[in-house]
Each structure stands twice: as C-alpha cells, then as structure tokens.
Amino acid sequence: MKRSVILYLMLIFSVSCSATQATKEYENPYFFYAACKYAAKSGDALSAFQLCEKTIQLVPEAFDIYKETILLALHAKKKDAAVKLIEKFIKNFPDRSETYFFATKVYKNLNKLEEAEKVALKGLEKFPEDEKILSQLVDIYLKSNEAEKAKETLNRIAKISPENPRVYYTLARIYLFQNNKEEAIKQLKKAFKVAPTYRPVFVLLGELYLQDRNFEEAEQVYLKVLEKDPKNLEALNRLFQVYVQADWFTKAENVINKIVEIDPNNKDALLKKFLLYLKENKGEEIIQELEELSKHEPDNPTVLSILGMAYESARKFKKAKEIYLKVLELEPNNRDILERLAEVFTKTEEYEKALDVLNKLYSLDPKDYRILLIMADIENKMGNTAAALSYIQEAKNINENDPTIYFFEGIYYEKLDQWEKAEKAFQKALELRPRFPDALNYYGYSLIIRNIDIDKGIELVKKALEIVPDNPAYLDSLGWGYFKKKEYKKAHKYIMKAYKKLPDDPIITEHLAEVEEALGNIDTALKLYKKALEFIEKTGDEGEPGLKERILQKLKQLER
C-alpha cells in the first residue's frame, strides 16, 4: 500500500477517535479535506471525491472546495453526482461570476451544451461584461455549429476588450469557415494591428495573402512582425517562403542567412539555404560555406549531412561518400544518411555496397517495405530482375494495398516479357489508385509499343496528362501513340513539347528523329539520331533496351 494511502486512512481513524473524545455531534471539516487531498494525491479519485463531498456538507460555503469536489466527481466518473453538485453550487453562490463560468465550462466539457448555454446566459444577466463567461458561450456556439450566435457574442467581447487579438482571430476563423475570405482578412487586420507578434494571427494573415499570390502584402505582414521581434524564427521562415514563391531570390538569400545566423544548427534552415543556392546555381558557394562551417564544427552531424548532400548534388560522389561515412561514425543508425549513402553507391554503380547499406537500413525497421522497393530497383539495374520480383513479393507480404508495389511489379514483369503478369499488376495498381499517373502512362505506353491496343494506350496516357499536364515523359508517350497511328503531325506536336522540356533524353530525341524522318525531314532526323547516340555513348544510359542498336541501324540506312 502506498504511504500516502496509509496516511489518509490513519488520519480518518484519528479524526473519528478525536471526534468521539470531543463530542459525537462535532465533525471537523479540515480533517476530511486533508484526507481528501491525500486520497487525490495517491490516485484514489473515488475516495477523494467522497471525502471532499463530506467536507462541503460540513462547510457548504467553501467555494473553492466545492469546485474541487465537482472535478473529483468527474475524475471518479460520477457524472450524475457532478451534475447535482453543480446545481447546488449555482444555488449556493449565485452572486459570483466565477460560479457561472465554472458551471458553464463543466457542462460544456460534459457536452451538455443546452445546460451550458442556459447557465452562461443566466450569468450574463448578472454580469453582462464578463469576458470569461462570454468566451465560454462562444465555445458552446462553435461546438453546436451556431456560427451567427458565436459572431454576435464575439462582437460583444470586442466592444468590452477591443485590444484582445483572440477575438478577431476567432471571428476570422468563422468567416473562413463560411468561405468569406474578405471579411476574415478584415478581422485579422484588426487583430494584427493590436498584436502584430501574436503568432496565430500573423501566420494565418500571411498565409491567406500567399494563397492569393499577394506577395507584397504577405511580405509586409512578416516585416512588421520582425520590426517588433527581429529574431522571430516563425516570421523569418515564412518570409523566406514568400520570397522563394515570388522568385525574389536575393531577398530569400538574405533571410535564410539571417535564420542560419540565429540558429546555426537548424538542419531545416541549412537545407533550405542549400536548396536555394542550388536554384540560384550557387552550388559551389554553399559547398565552400559548409566546408568552412564543418572545420569549426567537425563533429556536427547536421552540418556534415548537408555538406554531403551538397557534394552529392555537385556529383562529387567520392567526397559525398566520405562525409556520409563520417556522419555514420557519429550516428550509426541515422536512417536519412544511410538512405543517402545507398543512393550514392547506386549512382556510382557500387550496387553490392548499396544493398549492404539498405539491408542495414531495413534491419532498423523491418516494416518499411519502401526499402525493399529500392533494393528491388538495384537488383533490376544489376540485371537480376527475378531477384527484384522476390523483393516485390516480400513488400506485398507487408502491405498488399500499396499501388506502388504493383506498379514496379508490372515494370519488372514487362521487362521479362511476361506481359500477362505485367498487365495484371498494372491493372491492380490502377484499381487501388485510379489516378496514378505513372502507372497510367507506363501501362498505356506498353500497350502502344507492343502494338496491343494503341487507342487504349493513348486514352490511358491522356488520363495521366490530365493529372500531371506537360509531363515530358507522358507527352512523349502520347506522341508515340499518334506516330504508331501514322498521325505524324500530331505526333510531332507532342514529342516536340517533350523534347523542349528534356532535350538530352535519348528516348525522346530518338522518337523525335523518327517523326522528322516520317515527315521527310531527313537532315533534321540525322542530327537528332546522332545527338541521341552521342548521349548514350557519353553516359552509358540507353533509356530503354536496344535503343543504341536501333539508332545505329537508322543511321546506316539514312547515310547510304
């Protein structure tokens, strides 16, 4: 038995003895209250409630103990007893505003909204400007979906406390729920005027401006916050987001540098700076900065991780591997870095090392079937497509309802020329996710190149483009479908769009060459075939099996 329980039992016993010794009619409420407190502290809610209930029977004028007893009744799951006590509580203390606030709050938490409203309104008859009761009434109306009553009550509070930003913020949320963004912004402006650093207000106001691409307005919101609080990281991060979306990269750079200065170990800030510099073609600059920072903090895994990613993006894979391995010395189970290291090993075609890293990653979380999909992809790259399919089956055993698994299964079966199984897998992926653009395109393109059902293939690719318009791979697939139907002008239109987006893709380049050849533009076709061949020889990436051989045959035919 816990010591506190023993103490309050002994206390009760001593009370009964002392009461007997003094007078049978006399009972001391302080002893019962002390025992109540001991019981509550020991976790015995029921005993605590019973002891405090005895206390208020002896001293019904004890306002705070009355409140405490009601809460103990609720904690002891004695809701009916709590409700009866609330009724007595209101009768005993009708001239205190706290009575109506507390009773309203309890009724509200019990989801007795009608009773809560009645008590609040009764309290407001006596205390019409009590903000606490009015605030509870707002909550009641919001819970019961009575928006207009909630707005009316909030406006009453605003007249009493015009400097309270929460009132205008709540009004704004209601107007947004009613799809009245204009009025919501008006209310947020009022709140922002009285409390520019109140986070919920400046965040929502800035976000609404950003949604409408009112970049200048959003910028002014965050700059106003930073006037009052120059190191407000929330405002700085959101200002950075505004500048990036508006393509104001110089301003974005200044802000992200400020964030890093305030919080140099902030991985998110360093990553944002890294990505921004890449967007500005300043990859080397970020590498230099990170290298300098890593000299001062050689054992900082955050700095090293971002430096490794910078090397990786610059295709300095050897240095990236060195950095990632150093991070893993500091944090052997860093899953993000294990995944990045596996990716680098894959890019450098060190497939066995990549699989070793992925096996370690998988051992850390055997339910993460996504890792199995990466391992399947590596096996496929190594030419072990059957092994890739074994990983796919293992992934299905973990989650049979992920459409991505069936999508990759279809790709591998298609590569093995087991079309019936491939088609079944693609269909399963689309059954689980009908608007799966990659699956729609791959399945459609397969139907086209295999001459199985070109019209159906075209329709599937069109559906993919409805979801992701202007995707170059999808545009190429659609153009190739029209090429197969000998509709060369349509084919040229779509494949040219794809080529403009990906001019170095060997498949798209070869397809465009075929179309130009079909249209009689032989010189243009020759140039394109040569360009595709040059890319393949330079990178070793054919894009799809047999592409290099097809191009060589075409060049022989056209150069005769």
C-alpha angles and dihedrals in degrees: 000000000000116000092236091056090052090049096053092044089051089048092053090048091050090048092054091048094048091045090053091048093049105036134316091229094055121086123175112221092199092067092051091048092050090050089048090055092049091050092049091049091051092052097251098132096171095054090043091053093048092049094047090046088057088050095056090046087060096039108024089169092067098110099182094043089051090056091046092051092052091052091048090052089055091046090051088051091246095137096158091051089048092053092050090049091050090054090051090044092057091048093048096047108030095145100058122087090210088065093064094040092052095043092047091050093051093048089048092051089050087053090241091138099166092053090045092053092048093051093046093050090047089052092049090054087065099030106028094170099046105130095194093058091043090051091052089050090053090053090050093052092047091050091049092046094243096142098168093053089047091052092047091052092046090053088054089054091047090057090051096043110020090170094061108108094190090068095057091041092055090047089052091052090052092050090049089052086054090050092246100133094163093059091042090057090049090055092046090051089056090050092045091051093057097036114017094171095051098120102214090053101047092041094053095041092050091046092052091052090047092051088058091043090243090150096168092053092047090048092053091051093057094040089055090053090049091052088063097034113021094184097050100136094192091057092043093051092048092046088053089053091052092051093048093049090047091048090239092143099166091056090044090053092052091051096047090049088054091051092050090047091054095042111018093174094054103122092193092054093048090049091050090050091048092051092045092052090049089052089052091047089246096127094133092051093055090047091053092048093048092047089053091047091049090055089059093041105030093163098045105117092195094057092042092049093054091044089053091051090049090053090047093052089050088052090243089139097164092057091042090055092049092052095045091051089051090052089051090054087059096038110019094183099045098140096193092055094044088055092048091048091052089051092052092049088051092051091051090046092243088139099163091054090048090053091049090054092046091050089055090047091050092050088059091057115013091181093062098099090173087079089056089056090054090049090049090053091052092049088050091051088052089054093253096123093153088056089048089057091053089058089049090055090049090051090051089053088059097042120005093178102064109108091203091068092056091045091059091042088057092050093052095046089048089052090052088051091243093136100170091056091043093052091047090053093048090049091050091051090052092045089057093041113017093183096053101136099192092050092047091051098043093047091045094047091049090054089050100047092043090050089230099129113344095178092052089046091053091050092051092050090048089055089052090052091051087060098040109021118202095016101158095217091052092045089052091050091051092047091049090052090056089045089056088052088051091243090137099170091055089044091052092049095056100035091049089054089052092046092053089055096043108022093164098052107115095208095050091044092051091047091051089049090053091051093047088050091051089051090052096253095132099162091052090047092052092052091050094047090051092048092052091047092049091053093050093049091047097048103022088229114129095178092218132021117278096013096123092050092049091052093048090052091049092050091051091051096047097042095055 
